[in-house]
Amino acid sequence: MSGYQGKKNIPRITSDRLLIKGGKIVNDDQSFHADIYMEDGVIKQIGENLIVPGGVKTIDAHGRMLIPGGIDVHTRFQMPDRGMTAADDFYQGTRAALAGGTTMIIDHVVPEPGVSLIAAFNQWREWADSKSCCDYSLHIDLTEWHMGMQEEMEALVKDHGVNSFLVYLAYKDVFQLNDSQMYEVFSVIRDLGAIAQVHAENGDIIAEEQKRILELGITGPEGHVLSRPEEVEAEAVNRAVTVANQTNCPLYITKVMSKSAADVIAQARKKGTVVYGEPISASLGTDGTHYWSKNWAKAAAYVTSPPLSPDPTTPDYLNSLLSCGDLQVTGSAHCTFNTSQRAVGKDNFTLIPEGTNGTEERMSVIWDKCVVTGKMDENQFVAVTSTNAAKIFNLYPRKGRIAVGSDADLVLWDPDVTRIISAKSHNLAVEYNIFEGVEVRGAPLVVISQGKIVLEDGNLHTTEGSGRYITRKPFPDYVYKRIKARSRLAELRGVPRGLYDGPVCEVTVTPKVMTPVTSNKASPAKPTPQPIRNLHQSGFSLSGAQIDDNVPRRTTQRIVAPPGGRANITSLG
């Protein structure tokens, strides 16, 4: 572990032994008073009157809470976007995470269509290994789908420690998958023992709405939220739940931004679906009224997808669902761009690069909105900021718990300190903070990552490149115990019966001829051939002329008693 200190000689954190005395240890299931001794980045002893070697650095907790370091399950540091790169790279982003009490992040790999998943994964590894200040892992986004990708997914799971893949139901003609592709992907993910993540928005409707709103002359950031009403988020969540149920695949909805999307998840869980919901710092801590700000740069800083809800009561609602267990984990979806980068979309909201800040503010926002208000207790706080994520992604109990043998990622938490969030004091590389001026109660006093003090007395002592890539095994028990039980129940069996040996009518099946949908891409020059009549389709036409007008009709037709008796004929019209 001490080898990580080679780049910067900071004597304060070179000691690999640390004792914390008089702390109140808070896990997701219990709180108790004890001392903690850690060595070589691992918790070695927990108890009272510990026998430890001499010369150990000691921190007196004075009865304050010691919680497991936060796990930010959704970051997008250094993300490429049309030749630009997100403002906060892996160094700046993980440094900000540590400042807020988060000691591990899970970032999203976004392969360019046509680039292999493993090549993209290796690129992200290279970026993060050289810059990350805290431990990290990686989700893989599937930006296209063909069955050849199955082998790469298998290699990522077996050889590279990946157990989560994300599919997009939005970004039409770029990343969006259709329902049958989603079904295939979920089936593969289930067989690999991974988690299916979904960016849930109806991309087809959004594409139409974007055209309509631009045609109305609305080009500013408010057009972003107007083109993505919250029901398109809820519809996509419902569709993902349906496909997950059919494929018996565990589902994880990223970026839960609206009441209606959260309600779909809560209802599905009540019916027994294995689905998890991830609200983010932004949806828990602010709202979408800012899209109408007169200041374009400020309004543009809030652009993310799905968008923040314009309903100002949404954050309180989502915090309530997080507190009662209907939503389970929290990320930040931290992906920042500075104003000059966002200005690429100054005349067209669809071109504004998307993403908000939130990795530094996440823990304090949730403490302030949930614990201070009495919605959840300190143990639930640990669950939603750390433990649940560790269990879902198979990092537990190495991460997400204070126990002997667990990683020494700890936070000494001050529940009473208040601070005002501002771009003037944040640890980010951007001019705007979406929580500007918000006062929050609760913040880290001391942060320990890999057994070393990285935040103390308000000062950060981070080491670029010290973060380790953490592998994750497939089939996490927390998720897959239920999936396995269902697969045993779900075996379909036909009804044993004798062979039918009666008469069989002969039918002519003609292939369905698809009439191409006219779009601005299609050439109108080619005349389309007359389709062959399909006997399974109606020959009815509103024009009055029918496709079979050339067939001679019988002059009269005798009606034999119809079903229901002769009197019933009147109701057929």
C-alpha atoms as one frame of an Amber mdcrd trajectory, in Angstrom:
protein
   0.000   0.000   0.000   2.762   2.447   0.890   4.015   2.075  -2.673   1.185
   4.386  -3.730   2.922   7.239  -1.930   5.850   7.347  -4.342   4.496  10.256
  -6.380   4.111  12.776  -3.561   5.877  12.603  -0.238   3.222  13.571   2.286
   4.455  12.359   5.685   0.988  12.824   7.229  -0.436   9.828   5.381   2.526
   7.520   4.903   1.771   5.645   8.133  -0.041   2.423   7.339  -1.313   2.042
  10.908  -4.172   4.034  12.337  -6.240   3.886  15.527  -9.561   5.649  15.976
 -10.656   5.867  19.595 -14.065   6.586  21.065 -16.135   6.427  17.901 -19.743
   5.400  17.421 -19.590   2.796  14.666 -22.626   2.990  12.379 -23.420   0.142
   9.982 -26.653  -0.389   8.049 -28.002  -2.744  10.733 -26.572  -1.518  14.042
 -24.674   1.235  15.852 -22.253   0.683  18.767 -19.322   2.388  20.510 -15.863
   0.933  19.907 -12.279   1.664  18.863 -10.968   0.654  15.425  -7.430  -0.331
  14.519  -6.436  -0.545  10.869  -3.242  -1.587   9.149  -2.230  -1.973   5.477
  -5.553  -0.551   4.357  -7.645  -3.169   6.174  -9.592  -3.074   9.471  -7.735
  -5.416  11.835  -9.454  -4.948  15.193 -12.701  -3.507  16.546 -13.434  -3.326
  20.275 -12.399  -1.659  23.501  -8.928  -1.509  25.078  -7.295  -2.757  21.872
  -3.679  -3.888  22.044  -1.906  -2.104  19.194   1.742  -1.512  18.227   3.509
   1.624  19.507   3.857   4.761  17.413   0.449   4.413  15.821  -1.297   7.600
  14.680  -4.399   8.011  16.825  -7.563   9.986  16.088  -9.983  10.724  18.925
 -13.527  10.565  17.581 -15.073  12.075  20.753 -18.175   9.870  20.391 -18.902
  11.023  16.849 -20.208   8.685  14.162 -17.891   6.522  12.120 -19.587   5.349
   8.941 -18.415   3.226   5.987 -17.054   5.404   3.188 -19.693   6.320   0.634
 -19.985   4.442  -2.669 -21.036   6.642  -5.576 -22.585   4.068  -7.916 -22.798
   6.369 -10.943 -20.088   8.709 -12.161 -19.015   9.777 -15.629 -15.631  11.391
 -15.070 -13.560  12.402 -18.086 -16.402  11.328 -20.362 -15.829  11.977 -24.084
 -18.583  13.842 -25.932 -18.196  14.844 -29.607 -14.494  15.584 -29.290 -14.886
  17.315 -25.930 -14.130  15.751 -22.539 -16.099  16.263 -19.305 -14.482  18.983
 -17.186 -13.870  16.807 -14.124 -11.414  14.046 -14.968 -10.686  11.015 -12.771
  -8.328  13.054 -10.577 -10.612  16.056 -10.079 -13.714  13.859  -9.774 -12.384
  11.374  -7.212 -10.794  14.207  -5.238 -14.214  15.883  -5.021 -15.797  12.532
  -4.077 -13.344  12.104  -1.177 -14.014  15.680  -0.031 -17.682  14.735   0.333
 -17.118  11.438   2.182 -17.227   9.045  -0.801 -14.343   6.553  -0.898 -15.319
   4.506  -3.942 -16.886   5.313  -7.289 -18.299   3.155 -10.089 -17.842   4.910
 -13.414 -19.531   4.204 -16.749 -17.558   3.055 -19.789 -19.213   4.437 -22.938
 -17.864   2.650 -26.045 -18.162   4.548 -29.304 -20.402   2.498 -31.618 -18.114
   0.184 -33.571 -15.432   0.105 -30.838 -15.078  -3.192 -28.990 -16.289  -3.312
 -25.384 -12.923  -4.591 -24.158 -10.980  -1.857 -25.989 -13.230   0.781 -24.411
 -12.894  -0.866 -20.993  -9.103  -0.828 -21.299  -9.164   2.854 -22.268 -11.173
   3.743 -19.139  -8.851   1.607 -17.002  -5.877   3.505 -18.361  -7.463   6.887
 -17.614  -8.618   5.924 -14.129  -5.494   4.022 -13.046  -3.309   7.032 -13.742
  -5.563   9.622 -12.091  -8.027   8.157  -9.583  -7.466   9.085  -5.918  -9.870
   6.467  -4.532 -10.875   2.905  -5.334 -13.085   2.510  -8.376 -14.935  -0.020
 -10.515 -16.591   0.169 -13.935 -20.049  -0.411 -15.454 -20.127  -1.077 -19.223
 -22.682   0.794 -21.350 -23.939  -1.159 -24.380 -24.239   1.521 -27.065 -25.277
  -0.972 -29.777 -26.303  -4.617 -29.891 -25.525  -7.655 -32.010 -25.143 -11.214
 -30.780 -21.374 -11.125 -31.423 -21.072  -8.862 -28.364 -22.090 -11.734 -26.120
 -18.549 -13.157 -26.143 -17.054  -9.812 -25.137 -19.546  -9.474 -22.282 -18.615
 -12.953 -21.121 -14.905 -12.048 -21.186 -15.566  -8.829 -19.230 -17.436 -10.782
 -16.537 -14.998 -13.693 -16.319 -11.650 -11.959 -16.823 -12.142  -8.291 -15.976
 -14.373  -8.207 -12.896 -17.399  -6.512 -14.505 -20.906  -7.454 -13.315 -23.120
  -4.671 -14.654 -24.118  -3.524 -18.146 -26.293  -0.558 -19.072 -28.684  -0.270
 -22.014 -30.181   2.958 -23.332 -33.833   3.284 -24.258 -33.113   6.894 -25.274
 -30.803   8.687 -27.753 -32.488   7.496 -30.937 -30.154   6.580 -33.816 -27.167
   6.876 -31.463 -27.356   4.492 -28.481 -31.005   3.428 -28.311 -31.920  -0.271
 -28.325 -35.378  -1.557 -29.232 -37.484  -3.929 -27.126 -36.370  -7.150 -28.824
 -32.719  -6.118 -28.446 -33.356  -5.334 -24.776 -34.893  -8.808 -24.378 -31.810
 -10.444 -25.919 -29.398  -8.354 -23.810 -31.285  -9.106 -20.579 -31.200 -12.844
 -21.356 -27.424 -12.695 -21.822 -26.938 -10.596 -18.677 -29.003 -13.048 -16.612
 -26.994 -16.029 -17.834 -23.759 -14.210 -16.958 -24.991 -13.378 -13.445 -24.724
  -9.625 -13.962 -27.046  -6.657 -13.327 -29.021  -5.064 -16.183 -28.966  -1.295
 -15.847 -31.309   0.859 -17.899 -31.305   4.512 -18.875 -35.076   4.761 -19.035
 -36.643   7.281 -21.418 -38.700   6.713 -24.565 -36.260   7.830 -27.248 -38.772
   7.683 -30.111 -41.177  10.109 -28.455 -38.321  12.397 -27.381 -37.020  12.603
 -30.975 -40.463  13.693 -32.212 -40.927  16.172 -29.359 -37.493  17.702 -29.928
 -38.423  18.365 -33.581 -41.755  19.869 -32.587 -40.291  22.171 -29.922 -37.454
  23.393 -32.156 -40.054  24.116 -34.877 -41.891  26.277 -32.331 -38.734  28.368
 -32.080 -37.819  27.205 -28.559 -34.055  26.637 -28.599 -32.990  27.241 -24.980
 -32.466  24.787 -22.080 -36.191  24.839 -21.231 -36.708  22.984 -24.526 -34.737
  20.084 -23.050 -37.260  19.440 -20.290 -40.268  20.295 -22.478 -39.209  17.584
 -24.955 -38.788  14.998 -22.176 -42.009  15.037 -20.102 -41.766  12.747 -17.105
 -44.240  10.215 -18.481 -41.678   9.221 -21.148 -39.374   8.278 -18.274 -42.119
   6.344 -16.443 -43.171   4.541 -19.662 -39.621   3.362 -20.309 -39.201   2.202
 -16.702 -42.413   0.194 -17.045 -41.214  -1.337 -20.323 -37.865  -2.283 -18.777
 -39.661  -3.869 -15.796 -41.861  -5.883 -18.189 -38.892  -7.194 -20.166 -36.953
  -7.937 -16.943 -39.930  -9.956 -15.673 -40.149 -11.952 -18.924 -36.426 -12.723
 -18.942 -36.081 -13.209 -15.148 -33.222 -10.709 -15.156 -32.410  -8.373 -12.238
 -33.056  -4.760 -13.191 -31.446  -1.531 -12.008 -32.874   1.833 -13.119 -30.250
   4.584 -13.228 -31.043   8.264 -12.634 -34.565   8.145 -11.190 -35.609  11.748
 -11.732 -39.406  11.943 -11.447 -42.225  10.942  -9.123 -43.943   8.803 -11.756
 -40.777   6.832 -12.607 -40.148   6.208  -8.901 -43.767   5.073  -8.487 -43.382
   2.495 -11.282 -40.335   1.036  -9.493 -42.122   1.015  -6.124 -45.173  -0.743
  -7.603 -43.037  -3.312  -9.431 -41.182  -4.122  -6.200 -44.489  -4.582  -4.384
 -45.411  -7.166  -7.038 -42.101  -8.963  -6.484 -39.935  -7.722  -9.375 -36.193
  -7.738  -8.650 -35.641  -4.064  -9.468 -33.553  -1.349  -7.853 -33.874   2.421
  -8.260 -31.028   4.940  -8.215 -32.035   8.547  -7.546 -29.091  10.931  -7.840
 -27.783  13.918  -5.897 -29.475  16.286  -8.375 -32.974  14.721  -8.224 -32.790
  14.500  -4.409 -31.399  17.990  -3.881 -32.800  20.372  -6.494 -35.438  20.658
  -9.238 -36.008  21.646 -12.847 -37.438  25.123 -12.335 -33.908  26.412 -13.102
 -34.303  25.501 -16.795 -36.341  28.707 -17.108 -33.583  30.924 -15.659 -32.985
  34.122 -17.665 -29.258  33.310 -17.418 -28.603  30.866 -20.295 -25.357  29.522
 -18.809 -27.015  28.812 -15.460 -30.023  27.115 -17.084 -27.727  25.026 -19.303
 -25.764  23.815 -16.253 -28.834  21.802 -15.185 -29.222  19.945 -18.503 -29.110
  16.200 -17.900 -31.199  13.232 -19.021 -33.723  12.318 -17.814 -34.175  15.989
 -16.884 -34.747  17.385 -13.417 -38.469  17.586 -12.765 -39.995  21.087 -12.983
 -42.265  20.039 -10.086 -40.560  21.541  -7.000 -42.092  18.909  -4.683 -40.204
  16.098  -6.480 -37.004  16.061  -4.335 -38.993  15.655  -1.108 -41.028  12.825
  -2.684 -37.931  10.968  -3.907 -36.257  11.387  -0.501 -39.347   9.841   1.113
 -39.231   6.839  -1.245 -35.503   6.465  -0.588 -36.188   6.546   3.155 -38.920
   3.889   3.100 -36.928   1.489   0.903 -38.849   1.902  -2.368 -35.610   3.335
  -3.834 -32.394   1.709  -2.606 -29.177   3.334  -3.778 -27.821   6.781  -4.596
 -25.354   7.953  -7.199 -24.408  11.349  -8.519 -24.270  10.772 -12.307 -21.501
  13.360 -11.982 -20.629  14.536 -15.492 -19.699  18.201 -15.661 -19.056  20.514
 -18.580 -17.982  24.130 -18.371 -19.979  26.941 -19.940 -17.950  27.182 -23.149
 -18.501  23.446 -23.719 -22.238  23.726 -23.077 -22.377  26.717 -25.446 -22.054
  24.229 -28.331 -25.847  24.100 -27.881 -26.456  27.844 -27.493 -28.814  27.850
 -30.499 -30.168  24.302 -30.135 -30.875  22.660 -26.771 -30.413  19.168 -28.255
 -26.692  19.904 -28.708 -25.989  20.947 -25.083 -23.644  18.330 -23.516 -25.517
  16.652 -20.669 -24.668  16.084 -17.025 -24.539  17.764 -13.631 -22.295  17.801
 -10.565 -23.126  15.822  -7.404 -20.310  13.518  -6.290 -19.013  15.931  -3.637
 -22.469  16.969  -2.409 -24.251  13.571  -2.403 -23.677  12.506   1.230 -24.486
  15.920   2.721 -27.596  16.407   0.569 -29.012  13.035   1.671 -28.163  13.605
   5.348 -29.810  17.026   5.238 -32.917  15.978   3.291 -33.497  12.583   4.934
 -31.876  12.281   8.358 -32.238  15.862   9.612 -35.913  15.782   8.575 -36.515
  12.513  10.450 -37.329  10.488   7.319 -34.500   7.995   7.956 -32.065   7.112
  10.734 -28.270   6.937  10.629 -28.331   3.216   9.761 -30.602   3.718   6.756
 -28.309   6.567   5.698 -25.398   4.122   5.603 -27.533   1.649   3.647 -28.489
   4.086   0.858 -25.085   5.781   0.564 -22.913   2.671   0.752 -24.094  -0.757
   1.947 -26.933  -1.437  -0.509 -24.658  -0.547  -3.413 -21.940  -2.860  -2.076
 -24.459  -5.721  -1.807 -26.039  -5.218  -5.239 -22.679  -4.999  -7.021 -21.022
  -7.787  -4.997 -18.516  -5.609  -3.130 -19.888  -6.486   0.315 -18.525  -6.854
   2.993 -15.173  -5.647   1.628 -16.914  -2.316   1.014 -20.026  -0.877   2.660
 -19.342  -2.181   6.176 -17.154  -1.462   9.178 -15.994  -4.932  10.208 -12.747
  -6.822  10.760 -11.353  -7.722   7.340 -13.225  -4.946   5.507 -11.310  -2.239
   3.646 -10.318   0.712   5.815 -12.582   3.195   3.990 -14.163   5.224   6.799
 -15.698   8.606   7.419 -15.860  10.437  10.739 -19.178  12.207  10.228 -20.281
  15.445  11.863 -24.106  15.474  11.879 -24.442  19.070  13.035 -22.007  21.148
  10.982 -23.775  23.396   8.444 -22.323  24.742   5.240 -23.540  26.536   2.154
 -22.742  24.805  -1.133 -21.112  27.147  -3.632 -19.025  27.085  -6.789 -16.602
  29.382  -4.940 -15.629  26.614  -2.523 -16.301  23.341  -4.351 -13.550  20.990
  -5.532 -14.708  20.964  -9.151 -13.408  22.370 -12.436 -16.663  24.138 -13.446
 -18.114  27.627 -12.935 -21.620  26.572 -11.865 -22.816  24.320  -9.056 -26.425
  23.168  -9.376 -26.813  23.392  -5.564 -25.496  26.976  -5.415 -26.583  28.692
  -2.197 -28.191  25.591  -0.650 -27.478  25.212   3.060 -26.940  21.617   4.176
 -26.369  20.100   7.594 -23.967  17.165   7.988 -20.481  16.753   6.524 -17.335
  14.626   6.876 -14.721  15.720   9.427 -12.148  13.061   8.586 -12.102  10.771
   5.542  -9.941   7.641   5.456  -9.343   5.832   2.166  -7.289   2.631   1.970
  -6.344   3.192   5.633  -4.894   6.655   4.976  -6.229  10.026   6.044  -7.245
  11.932   2.909  -9.351  14.673   4.531  -8.576  16.265   7.874  -9.178  19.773
   9.239 -10.822  20.723   5.951  -7.660  19.922   3.981  -7.445  17.268   1.261
  -4.357  15.062   1.042  -5.013  13.042  -2.089  -2.551  11.127  -4.240  -3.148
  11.000  -7.978  -3.216   7.425  -9.257  -3.533   5.779  -5.818  -7.015   4.410
  -6.554  -7.247   0.684  -7.249  -9.534  -1.028  -9.725 -11.861  -3.276  -7.702
 -13.121  -6.401  -9.471 -16.692  -7.587  -8.896 -17.769 -11.206  -9.144 -21.007
 -12.223 -10.903 -24.126 -13.670  -9.225 -24.286 -11.406  -6.141 -26.309 -13.308
  -3.509 -28.270 -10.199  -2.526 -29.717 -10.099  -6.056 -29.502 -13.610  -7.488
 -30.901 -15.753  -4.666 -34.401 -14.685  -5.753 -33.599 -14.923  -9.472 -32.368
 -18.521  -9.062 -35.455 -19.515  -7.063 -37.695 -18.093  -9.786 -35.863 -19.865
 -12.588 -36.581 -23.189 -10.864 -40.277 -22.310 -10.640 -40.582 -20.909 -14.114
 -40.013 -24.061 -16.151 -42.837 -24.216 -18.699 -44.526 -27.507 -19.462 -47.005
 -28.309 -22.216 -50.310 -30.113 -21.599 -50.082 -33.880 -22.301 -52.849 -34.702
 -24.790 -53.523 -37.046 -27.721 -52.679 -36.066 -31.257 -55.398 -34.209 -33.184
 -56.319 -36.319 -36.204 -59.341 -34.446 -37.555 -59.593 -32.390 -40.744 -57.153
 -29.490 -41.249 -58.033 -26.521 -43.427 -55.485 -25.506 -46.061 -54.245 -21.924
 -45.913 -51.972 -19.903 -48.122 -49.473 -17.885 -46.138 -47.934 -15.018 -48.057
 -45.024 -13.075 -46.586 -45.932  -9.666 -45.225 -44.641  -6.935 -47.509 -43.475
  -3.976 -45.470 -44.351  -0.627 -46.989 -41.385   1.613 -46.153 -42.278   4.512
 -43.864 -41.718   7.755 -45.708 -39.166   9.849 -43.883 -36.832  12.656 -44.868
 -34.167   9.973 -45.389 -36.233   7.870 -47.839 -36.212   8.645 -51.549 -39.780
   9.218 -52.838 -38.733   8.440 -56.439 -39.239   4.628 -56.367 -42.864   3.498
 -56.799 -43.771   0.852 -54.222 -45.068  -2.448 -55.677 -48.693  -3.372 -55.041
 -48.662  -5.590 -51.916 -49.936  -9.154 -52.272 -53.110  -9.627 -50.329 -52.533
 -11.194 -46.930 -55.563 -13.245 -45.893 -54.844 -12.441 -42.245 -55.305  -8.730
 -42.885 -58.506  -6.822 -43.405 -59.387  -5.899 -46.981 -61.512  -3.030 -45.683
 -60.703   0.389 -47.101 -62.163   3.794 -46.336 -61.957   4.737 -50.023 -64.982
   2.602 -50.893 -62.938   0.555 -53.390 -61.818  -2.850 -52.109 -58.818  -4.913
 -53.054 -61.048  -7.757 -54.274 -63.577  -5.682 -56.268 -62.635  -7.616 -59.407
 -63.943 -10.867 -57.879 -67.592 -11.412 -59.048 -70.070 -11.364 -56.173 -73.085
 -13.652 -55.704 -76.240 -11.604 -56.120 -77.870 -12.855 -52.948 -76.629 -14.422
 -49.735 -78.841 -16.400 -47.414 -78.063 -15.853 -43.749 -78.387 -18.997 -41.708
 -79.177 -18.367 -38.022 -76.142 -16.520 -36.658 -74.603 -17.273 -33.255 -77.009
 -16.087 -30.579 -80.141 -16.635 -32.701 -81.817 -14.814 -35.567 -82.809 -11.807
 -33.440 -79.127 -11.125 -32.789 -78.507 -10.097 -36.407 -79.594  -6.533 -35.622
 -76.737  -6.045 -33.222 -74.110  -6.960 -35.815 -74.349  -3.560 -37.437
